[in-house]
Amino acid sequence: MDSKMQQHGLLGSESDSQRTLYPYVTGTSVVALKYKDGILMAADMGGSYGSTLRYKTVERMKAIGKHSLLGASGEISDFQEILRYLDELILYDNMWDDGNSLGPKEVHNYLTRVMYNRRNKFNPLWNSLVLGGVKNGQKYLGMVSMIGVNFEDNHVATGFGNHLARPILRDEWHENLSFEDGVKLLEKCMRVLLYRDRSAVNKLQIAKITEEGVTISPPYSLKTFWGFSAFHNPTVGAEGSW
Amino acid sequence: MFRNQYDTDVTTWSPAGRLFQVEYAMEAVKQGSAAIGLRSKTHVVLGCVNKANSELSSHQKKIFKVDDHIGVAIAGLTADGRVLSRYMRNECINYSFTYESPLPVGRLVVQLADKAQVCTQRSWKRPYGVGLLVAGLDESGAHLYYNCPSGNYFEYQAFAIGSRSQAAKTYLERRFENFMDSSREDLIKDALMAIRETLQGETLKSSICTVAVVGVGEPFHILDQGTVQQMIDAFDIAGEREAPAPEPDEAEEQGAAEEQGVVAEPGDGADQGGATDEGVAPMDI
């Protein structure tokens, strides 16, 4: 009786069970960095259903308007909902037809407002978003979390990427990376994630956005090395056990 | 314009296809004291004549800062102008909050125009009786727009509204081709000259006019009285007709100008109900 009354007070009636309580189909890390001509972003194509690596061709990066690129981790259906919001936003922006257009900074702030407002209603969009873009020569890279925390930086990552990829980026990122160096750096991060993140799959895309526009690469796989001596005879030292 | 049987409601068309109530609203703009605006590639200047009801009262505020990059000068029903300025400030602030970016002037102007249009198509409303000169900066440069009660808006290189604005318009028409490349100082000088034209002989001093500027790297602000008076003196335009080149250090000239029998009657003069000869249908603006 008591707990029911408490819940009623704080979170609204139980009968409208329309709040997000936990995610179902989720994407794992997104990693992105600024390079000489714009932004590079990488994300694998996995959609996990709990601990099952269920969907293996989920595109988690999308172009937004002319100037931005959005990558998401977390609940895939919420990401699709966000894409619908942004679609409408860009549509109205284009309908003005007046030479002004929303740049990455504007889209990032719009998303921050959306995420924060949902969080305030206790019905979050369960995503961590990476928003990158170039407008009028200015590069922009930012992140928004599901509770509305947002910031800009030269390199960002979501989820496990924060713990595994960002230390690498902090050491090895520098201004004006060439495209090849940027890709190599991203692949290094993605490889570490592939080895160590159990929800990573070995099928990824790398996207780039420059003043000219967005290019998302077709899916490909990273080379991995499993030929460690310890893996050769895994049961050595376990003889006698059952 | 004479009274006729089609002018009672804003929602009644005349047989000639006119909405008289809207046109009457535009008449109200002509009765207000003058406001002028002009722009270059990088700056926009707004100016207005301060008319006080009597010697005892202060003058009404006619120039409003809407945001760091937008300002507006009004002519007509000042109360309507104040309300619309509040709307504009609200729109700017909401846009800034959502997008962390300044609202492009062009979009604000369209929103304002749509708001004015609503009042021309509701039987329980009346058109706003105020004309607005909107000055602002956005990605594509400096802009000056005129919003009228009919819901139309136009972009201008330079424009003047309110009573005796025709004199200012004539002055501006002669000079506007040079405005795009003018410096900030020259633009302000031209604004002051245009204001002086509407005064019809009265001496130009900083107490009877207000000037505001917005430009690249310069947020919208109203120039203080001292600065304006300095510029009037520097450009030597207090009482003379179209001084050719600015002679900065002639402080004595000011005295001479006042002597030269400029037939100035401070204040009242022709301010009462400007029966202006602008007989053309206002929709043609």
Interface residues (C-beta under 8 A of the other chain):
Chain A: W96 D98 G99 N100 L102 G103 K105 E106 N109 Y110 R113 N136
Chain B: F97 T98 Y99 E100 S101 P104 G106 R107 V110 D138 E139 S140
